[in-house]
């Protein structure tokens, strides 16, 4: 996608007649001609069950504990929960090494508890998605144990083998510095097996039709239990055909067609949200014109948003919007600032990568795999609440469905003493009581992971209970903002066009849908600004402040003098369809 595909509204003096709007062919975001999809106006909340809430005092979060905390998520404004792996596992990779795809880890509960979660969440208008981790299994999975023990096993062909030592042992490693190779020799099997990730996670052979049929059964099983969809882990590797000594494995996108068909026939409104951190020109293949995957994380936008935050300039975001393909009307991007992994900067240029490291992860212990930052957003932004609110207001205004990581609504920090990605997978901080209210376990050593204690981000000062009583807290801000977001359908289903503000630090996006038009302004810098958008007034009348970081002077009809404070944001309704209610002003 080139720059011509990004809708731009020029300022006067920048090649446009005052009052004119120039749109190129297509714009970033969703068209409005197709029927609504629930996921286009959702707020997705990602959590680890084992670090969210413990209900039985064994130190490990569980499904019962999550059920007990559903009211917090409902008050927050969450409409969909995404659960990180819940299946039985030796837990050598935080549950991503699975031994049974048809069960719940006994420490988390039972299938009955899971069905009760679906029911209780549904009572609160909340859907539930689960991780679909089918690129690999644990090396303790019965399939792999059978494959190793007998060359004639029906599961031998379910994995990728090489009789001779492959020449590309170190090619394509996902965890450099923590992973020795991508091929490991099994003494029992007398052959080498392939693994994109750790050696205890052998890859499934996706070119085997029986493997794909089994994955379809897994999808059908959990859909029958009521899940609203799946987050597809490592999507590029799921469709990869691995052949020993083949440097460029081929990808078969047609397999995604089969997954889509299975999803559609079993539950028409279910979705797959895929992790595919690939080059821009490959992304449309995953959508398949709307007949493959309905949702993808926008890694391009995520990485360039961090560069924009580091520079306090909007240029990188505009570049990302220009590079991001226009998706089919039935599909959607997912936006995020922090997720369950590191901030992956691998697709930034070297100097850009260094800028973000210097701003947000300057110490080696903060970095991971040579490409990422293993910190939460609050400490990355020096716990500047004003800047944190601006960053999330920015995310919510960008094209796509927002995904929030548990604990970010209260500004949790990280524990850099924990290895790798576990630094940001610490227990949820509910109160200033013992163990942060996460568990009633007797000993600290019983906890799934240690709670963060002491200092700026300790549970004694950062917790849900205290912030719930404080309207000026970050949690209070999230609750008000998500409520406003859900009252503005333009952000979920509208097209997105960039408006030139003449200020390097101020981003202006027009979000347009049948319900109306909202102008979203965000100031990435710590200096106030005044912008002139008078050329919009000819087409949009009676502007109304919908939401803002402060009480600004009343808007004039001409829009020729709009003020925005340091790290400020303003959502301004410019047009509303006749018969729709007029917007009301909400200030923090």
C-alpha positions in Angstrom: 0.0 0.0 0.0 1.4 3.4 -1.0 0.8 6.9 0.4 -2.0 7.4 -2.2 -4.1 4.9 -0.3 -4.2 6.9 2.9 -7.0 9.4 3.0 -5.6 12.8 3.8 -7.3 16.1 4.4 -4.8 18.9 3.5 -4.6 22.2 5.4 -5.1 25.4 3.5 -1.9 26.3 1.8 -0.9 22.7 1.3 -2.3 22.2 -2.1 -6.0 22.2 -1.3 -8.7 24.8 -1.6 -10.1 25.9 1.7 -13.1 23.7 2.6 -12.1 21.0 0.2 -11.3 17.4 1.3 -9.2 15.3 -0.9 -9.6 11.5 -0.5 -7.5 9.0 -2.4 -8.8 5.6 -3.5 -9.6 3.9 -0.2 -8.9 4.7 3.4 -7.6 2.9 6.4 -10.3 1.2 8.5 -13.7 -0.3 7.9 -16.3 0.5 5.3 -19.9 0.7 6.6 -21.8 -1.1 3.8 -21.6 -4.5 5.4 -23.5 -5.9 8.3 -22.1 -5.2 11.7 -19.7 -7.7 13.4 -19.6 -7.7 17.2 -15.8 -7.7 17.2 -15.6 -4.4 15.4 -17.0 -2.6 18.4 -15.5 -4.8 21.1 -13.0 -4.1 23.9 -10.8 -7.1 24.4 -9.1 -7.8 27.7 -6.2 -10.3 27.7 -5.3 -12.2 30.9 -3.5 -15.2 32.3 -6.0 -17.2 34.5 -3.2 -18.4 36.7 -2.1 -14.8 37.7 -5.5 -13.1 37.8 -7.3 -14.4 40.9 -6.9 -17.4 43.2 -10.2 -18.7 44.6 -8.9 -21.7 46.7 -5.8 -20.4 48.4 -3.3 -22.6 46.6 -1.4 -19.6 45.2 -2.5 -20.2 41.6 -5.2 -18.2 39.8 -8.1 -20.3 38.6 -11.4 -20.1 36.7 -13.4 -19.7 39.9 -11.3 -16.7 40.8 -11.8 -15.2 37.3 -15.6 -15.7 37.7 -15.4 -13.8 41.0 -13.7 -10.8 39.3 -16.1 -10.6 36.3 -17.8 -7.6 37.8 -14.5 -5.7 37.7 -14.3 -6.3 34.0 -17.9 -5.4 33.4 -17.4 -2.1 35.2 -14.3 -1.5 33.3 -16.2 -1.7 30.0 -14.7 -5.0 28.7 -16.9 -6.9 26.1 -14.6 -9.8 25.4 -12.0 -11.7 27.5 -9.0 -13.4 25.8 -7.6 -16.2 27.9 -3.9 -17.2 27.5 -3.4 -21.0 27.4 -5.6 -22.9 29.9 -4.8 -26.4 28.8 -2.8 -29.1 30.7 0.9 -28.4 30.4 4.3 -29.1 32.0 4.4 -25.3 32.1 7.9 -24.8 30.7 6.7 -22.0 28.5 3.8 -20.4 30.5 1.3 -23.0 29.3 2.2 -22.8 25.6 3.6 -26.3 25.7 0.3 -28.2 25.7 -0.3 -31.9 26.5 -4.1 -32.0 25.9 -6.0 -29.6 23.7 -9.4 -30.9 25.0 -9.0 -30.2 28.7 -8.4 -27.5 31.3 -5.3 -27.6 33.4 -6.4 -29.1 36.7 -4.8 -26.3 38.7 -7.1 -23.8 36.9 -10.3 -25.9 37.3 -12.4 -28.2 35.2 -14.4 -28.1 32.0 -17.4 -27.6 34.2 -15.8 -24.5 35.7 -15.0 -23.3 32.1 -18.7 -23.7 31.1 -19.7 -21.8 34.2 -17.3 -19.0 33.2 -18.9 -18.8 29.8 -22.3 -18.6 31.4 -21.4 -16.0 34.0 -19.5 -13.8 31.5 -22.5 -14.0 29.1 -24.8 -12.8 31.9 -22.6 -9.6 32.0 -22.5 -9.2 28.2 -18.9 -10.5 28.0 -17.7 -13.0 25.4 -14.7 -15.3 26.0 -11.9 -16.2 23.5 -9.1 -18.7 24.2 -5.7 -19.2 22.8 -5.4 -21.6 19.9 -1.8 -22.9 20.1 -1.5 -25.5 17.3 1.8 -24.8 15.7 3.4 -27.2 18.2 2.7 -29.5 21.2 4.7 -30.3 24.3 7.3 -33.0 23.9 5.2 -34.7 26.7 2.1 -34.8 24.6 0.9 -38.4 24.0 1.0 -37.8 20.3 4.7 -37.0 20.4 5.5 -39.7 22.9 3.9 -42.2 20.6 5.7 -40.8 17.5 9.1 -41.1 19.2 8.5 -44.6 20.6 7.5 -46.3 17.4 8.4 -45.5 13.7 5.2 -47.1 12.7 3.1 -45.0 15.1 0.1 -43.3 13.5 1.4 -40.1 15.0 4.9 -40.3 13.5 3.7 -38.3 10.5 2.1 -35.7 12.8 5.5 -34.1 13.4 8.4 -32.9 11.1 11.4 -35.3 11.0 14.7 -35.6 9.3 16.7 -38.8 9.4 20.0 -36.9 8.7 21.2 -33.9 10.5 19.8 -30.8 8.7 22.1 -28.1 7.5 19.9 -25.3 8.8 20.0 -26.1 12.5 20.1 -22.5 13.6 17.9 -20.9 10.9 14.6 -19.2 11.9 15.0 -19.3 15.7 12.2 -17.3 17.5 14.1 -16.9 20.8 17.7 -16.1 19.9 19.9 -16.2 23.0 17.5 -18.6 24.7 17.1 -21.2 22.0 20.0 -23.4 20.7 18.5 -24.5 17.4 15.4 -25.3 15.4 16.2 -29.0 15.1 16.8 -31.5 17.9 17.9 -35.1 17.8 15.7 -37.6 19.6 17.6 -40.7 20.8 14.4 -42.6 21.2 13.1 -41.8 17.7 16.5 -42.0 16.0 15.8 -38.9 14.0 15.8 -35.1 14.2 12.6 -33.2 14.9 11.8 -29.6 14.0 10.7 -26.9 16.5 10.3 -23.2 15.7 10.3 -22.5 19.4 12.0 -24.3 22.3 13.2 -27.9 21.9 10.4 -29.1 24.2 7.8 -27.8 21.7 8.0 -30.0 18.6 6.2 -28.6 15.6 3.1 -30.3 14.2 3.3 -31.3 10.5 0.6 -29.0 9.0 1.0 -30.6 5.6 -0.5 -33.8 7.1 -4.3 -33.7 6.4 -5.0 -35.7 9.7 -3.3 -32.9 11.7 -5.5 -30.3 10.1 -8.6 -32.4 10.7 -7.6 -32.7 14.3 -7.2 -28.9 14.7 -10.7 -28.5 13.2 -12.0 -30.9 15.8 -10.3 -28.8 18.5 -11.9 -25.7 17.2 -15.3 -27.4 17.1 -15.0 -28.7 20.6 -14.4 -25.4 22.2 -17.0 -23.6 20.0 -19.5 -26.2 21.3 -18.6 -25.2 24.9 -19.4 -21.6 24.0 -16.2 -19.7 23.2 -16.7 -16.7 20.9 -13.4 -17.4 19.1 -9.7 -17.9 19.3 -6.5 -16.0 19.2 -4.4 -18.0 16.8 -0.8 -18.2 18.0 2.1 -17.9 15.6 -0.1 -17.9 12.5 2.7 -17.8 9.9 4.2 -21.0 11.3 0.8 -22.7 11.4 0.6 -22.5 7.6 4.3 -23.3 7.0 5.4 -26.4 5.1 8.8 -27.3 6.6 11.2 -29.5 4.7 14.7 -30.3 6.0 17.4 -28.1 4.3 14.8 -25.9 2.7 15.8 -22.3 3.5 12.5 -20.7 2.5 9.6 -22.8 3.6 6.4 -22.4 1.6 3.2 -21.2 3.2 -0.2 -22.7 2.3 -2.8 -20.1 3.0 -5.6 -22.4 1.8 -5.5 -24.1 5.2 -6.9 -20.9 6.7 -9.8 -21.3 4.3 -10.6 -24.6 6.0 -10.4 -23.1 9.5 -12.7 -20.3 8.4 -15.2 -22.8 7.1 -15.1 -24.8 10.3 -15.7 -21.6 12.3 -18.5 -20.4 10.1 -20.4 -23.7 10.1 -20.1 -24.2 13.8 -20.8 -20.7 15.0 -21.4 -17.9 12.5 -20.4 -15.1 14.7 -17.1 -16.6 16.1 -13.8 -15.1 15.2 -10.1 -15.9 14.9 -7.8 -13.1 15.9 -4.4 -14.1 14.5 -0.8 -13.2 15.5 1.0 -12.6 12.2 4.0 -10.2 12.5 4.8 -10.2 8.8 5.7 -7.8 6.0 2.8 -5.5 4.9 2.5 -7.1 1.5 1.7 -10.5 3.0 -1.1 -9.3 5.3 -3.9 -9.4 2.8 -3.2 -13.1 2.2 -4.3 -13.8 5.8 -7.6 -12.0 5.3 -8.1 -13.7 2.0 -10.7 -11.2 0.9 -12.7 -11.9 4.0 -12.8 -15.7 3.6 -9.9 -16.6 5.9 -9.1 -14.7 9.1 -11.5 -12.0 10.3 -8.9 -10.3 12.6 -5.2 -9.6 12.7 -3.1 -7.7 15.3 -1.6 -4.6 13.7 2.1 -5.1 14.5 3.1 -2.4 12.0 1.0 0.2 13.8 2.2 -1.0 17.2 5.9 -0.7 16.5 5.6 2.7 14.8 3.3 4.0 17.6 6.2 3.3 20.1 8.5 5.2 17.7 6.1 8.1 17.6 5.8 8.1 21.4 9.6 8.1 21.7 10.0 11.0 19.3 6.8 12.8 20.4 5.9 13.2 16.7 3.1 11.8 14.7 5.1 11.0 11.6 5.7 7.3 12.4 2.0 6.7 12.9 1.2 8.3 9.6 3.8 6.1 7.9 2.2 3.0 9.6 -1.3 4.0 8.4 0.1 4.4 4.9 1.8 1.0 5.0 -1.2 -0.8 6.5 -3.4 -2.5 3.8 -7.1 -1.7 3.6 -8.9 -4.8 5.0 -12.1 -6.3 3.6 -15.3 -4.9 5.0 -16.0 -8.1 7.0 -12.6 -7.9 8.8 -10.9 -5.8 11.4 -7.5 -4.9 12.8 -6.7 -5.3 16.5 -4.7 -2.5 18.1 -2.6 -2.9 21.2 0.1 -1.1 23.2 1.2 -3.9 25.4 0.4 -7.6 25.1 1.5 -10.8 26.9 4.9 -10.8 25.1 7.7 -8.2 24.7 7.3 -5.0 22.7 8.6 -6.4 19.4 10.6 -3.8 17.4 12.0 -6.2 14.9 10.5 -4.5 11.8 11.9 -1.0 12.7 15.1 0.2 11.0 18.2 -0.1 13.1 18.3 3.6 14.2 14.6 3.6 14.9 14.9 0.5 17.0 17.7 2.1 18.9 15.6 5.3 19.5 12.8 3.2 21.1 15.3 1.2 23.2 16.9 4.4 24.5 13.5 6.0 25.4 11.8 3.0 26.9 14.2 0.2 27.6 17.7 1.6 28.0 19.1 -1.1 30.2 20.0 -4.6 28.9 17.9 -6.3 31.6 14.9 -4.5 30.1 15.5 -5.9 26.6 14.8 -9.4 25.2 15.8 -11.4 22.1 17.7 -8.4 20.8 14.5 -7.0 19.4 12.1 -6.3 22.2 11.4 -4.6 25.5 10.0 -6.7 28.4 8.3 -3.9 30.4 4.8 -2.7 31.0 3.7 0.6 29.7 3.4 2.5 33.0 7.1 2.2 33.9 8.1 2.8 30.2 6.3 6.2 30.4 7.9 6.9 33.9 4.5 6.5 35.5 3.3 9.8 34.0 -0.4 9.4 34.3 -1.1 12.2 31.9 1.1 10.6 29.3 -0.4 7.1 30.0 -3.9 8.4 29.4 -2.8 10.1 26.2 -1.2 6.9 24.9 -4.4 4.9 25.5 -6.6 7.6 24.1 -4.4 7.4 21.0 -4.8 3.7 20.8 -8.5 3.9 21.1 -8.7 6.4 18.3 -6.7 4.3 15.8 -8.3 2.0 13.3 -9.2 -1.3 14.9 -10.5 -3.1 18.0 -8.5 -2.2 21.1 -6.9 -5.0 23.1 -5.9 -4.3 26.7 -3.5 -6.3 28.9 -4.7 -7.1 32.4 -3.3 -4.7 35.0 -2.7 -1.9 32.6 -6.0 -0.3 33.7 -4.3 0.4 37.1 -0.8 1.1 35.7 1.0 -2.1 37.0 4.7 -2.4 36.6 7.1 -5.3 35.8 9.4 -7.6 37.8 12.7 -7.7 35.8 14.1 -10.3 38.2 11.8 -12.8 36.5 13.1 -14.5 33.4 12.2 -13.5 29.8 8.5 -12.7 29.3 7.5 -13.6 32.8 8.5 -10.1 33.9 5.1 -8.8 32.8 3.1 -11.8 33.9 2.9 -11.1 37.6 -0.2 -11.5 39.7 -3.0 -8.9 39.4 -2.9 -6.3 42.2 -6.4 -6.2 43.7 -5.8 -4.5 47.0 -3.1 -3.6 49.6 -3.8 -6.7 51.6 -1.4 -9.6 51.8 -0.4 -11.0 48.4 -2.1 -8.0 46.7 -5.5 -9.7 47.3 -4.6 -12.2 44.6 -4.4 -15.2 46.9 -4.9 -16.3 50.5 -2.0 -18.7 50.2 0.0 -19.1 53.5 3.5 -18.6 52.0 4.9 -16.3 49.3 6.6 -19.3 47.9 3.2 -20.8 47.1 2.3 -18.1 44.7 2.4 -18.7 40.9 4.8 -15.8 40.7 5.8 -13.2 43.3 3.6 -10.1 43.5 5.2 -6.8 42.9 5.8 -5.2 46.3 7.4 -1.9 47.4 8.4 1.0 45.4 6.4 3.0 42.8 4.6 0.0 41.4 4.1 -2.2 44.5 0.7 -3.5 45.3 0.7 -1.4 48.4 0.2 1.7 46.2 -1.0 0.4 42.9 -4.2 -1.7 43.2 -7.8 -1.9 42.1 -9.4 -1.3 45.5 -7.7 2.0 46.1 -8.2 3.3 42.6 -11.9 2.3 42.6 -12.4 4.8 45.4 -10.5 7.5 43.5 -12.3 9.1 40.6 -9.1 10.7 39.4 -7.2 7.4 39.3 -6.1 5.7 36.1 -8.8 3.0 36.7 -11.5 5.7 36.9 -10.2 7.2 33.6 -10.3 3.8 31.9 -13.9 3.3 33.0 -15.1 6.7 31.7 -13.1 6.4 28.5 -14.2 2.9 27.5 -17.8 3.9 28.2 -17.4 6.9 25.9 -15.6 4.7 23.3 -18.5 2.3 23.2 -20.9 5.2 22.7 -19.0 6.3 19.6 -19.5 3.6 17.0 -17.4 5.6 14.5 -14.2 4.3 16.2 -15.1 0.7 15.6 -16.8 0.7 12.2 -15.9 4.0 10.6 -13.3 4.8 8.0 -10.2 6.7 9.2 -8.7 9.7 7.5 -5.7 11.8 8.5 -6.1 15.6 8.8 -3.0 17.7 8.5 -2.7 19.9 11.6 0.5 21.7 10.7 1.9 20.5 14.1 4.4 17.6 14.2 3.2 16.5 17.6 -0.6 16.6 17.0 -2.4 13.8 15.3 -5.9 14.4 13.9 -8.0 11.5 12.6 -11.5 11.7 11.1 -13.5 8.7 12.0 -16.6 8.5 9.7 -19.6 6.1 9.8 -23.3 6.2 9.1 -23.8 7.4 12.7 -21.7 10.5 12.1 -18.2 11.9 12.2 -15.8 12.2 15.1 -12.5 14.1 15.0 -9.9 12.6 17.3 -7.0 14.8 18.3 -4.0 13.6 20.2 -1.0 15.6 21.3 2.1 13.4 21.7 4.3 16.2 23.2 4.5 17.9 26.5 3.9 21.4 25.0 0.4 22.8 24.4 -0.7 23.5 20.8 -3.3 25.5 18.9 -4.4 24.2 15.5 -6.5 25.6 12.7 -8.9 23.1 11.1 -11.2 25.8 9.7 -11.3 24.0 6.3 -13.5 21.3 7.9 -16.2 23.7 9.0 -17.7 24.0 5.5 -18.8 20.4 5.6 -19.3 19.8 9.3 -21.4 22.0 11.5 -22.1 22.4 15.2 -19.0 20.7 16.7 -19.6 19.1 20.1 -16.9 18.0 22.6 -17.5 14.3 23.3 -14.4 13.6 25.5 -11.3 15.4 26.4 -8.4 15.4 28.9 -9.4 18.9 30.3 -12.1 21.5 30.2 -11.2 23.5 27.0 -12.8 26.7 25.8 -16.0 26.3 23.9 -15.5 25.2 20.3 -16.4 27.7 17.6 -18.3 26.7 14.5 -15.3 27.6 12.3 -12.9 25.2 14.0 -10.2 27.7 13.3 -8.7 27.8 16.8 -8.6 24.5 18.6 -6.5 24.3 21.7 -5.0 21.0 23.0 -2.9 20.7 26.1 0.4 18.9 26.8 -0.3 15.2 26.2 -3.8 16.2 25.5 -6.6 14.5 23.6 -10.0 15.7 22.3 -12.8 13.7 20.7 -15.1 16.1 18.8 -18.3 15.1 17.1 -18.6 17.1 13.9 -21.6 15.5 12.4 -24.3 13.1 13.6 -27.0 11.4 11.5 -30.4 13.1 11.8 -32.4 11.3 14.5 -29.4 10.3 16.5 -28.9 11.9 19.9 -26.5 14.8 20.2 -23.2 14.0 21.9 -22.6 15.2 25.4 -19.4 16.7 26.7 -17.3 14.6 29.1 -14.2 15.8 30.7 -11.8 14.0 33.0 
